[in-house]
Amino acid sequence: MNEVIEAESQADDLWNRVLFGELVSCQESITNPPLFELSSIEESPDTLLIKQYLDAAVIGIHQVALRWDAECQIERNVIPLDVVRDAQADLLDAHQALQQAIALWGVWQS
């Protein structure tokens, strides 16, 4: 889960910097965390729900990483606002899914 938290934070930071007008180098990238894996021993209705939310967060992070990579292939000085807004919307979805997973994880661990 920590990998997903770190990747979401990294992606959010990068796209926020773009949103606020910073010129961000395409040398920077967004880490793509792996999908969450459960062994058959760990599977339960609770852990499957946590996995569902974590996977949704990971997919959202992958989407914004792909969007960043695509933008870096286009030669232009400024990323259009609609592209940044789409990235921000994907990040919000990823963040909300991640927060749900964290909350459920806390309940499951107690």
PyMOL commands that set and color helices and strands:
alter all, ss='L'
color gray80, all
select helices_A, chain A and resi 2-19+45-72+81-109
alter helices_A, ss='H'
color red, helices_A
deselect
rebuild
show_as cartoon
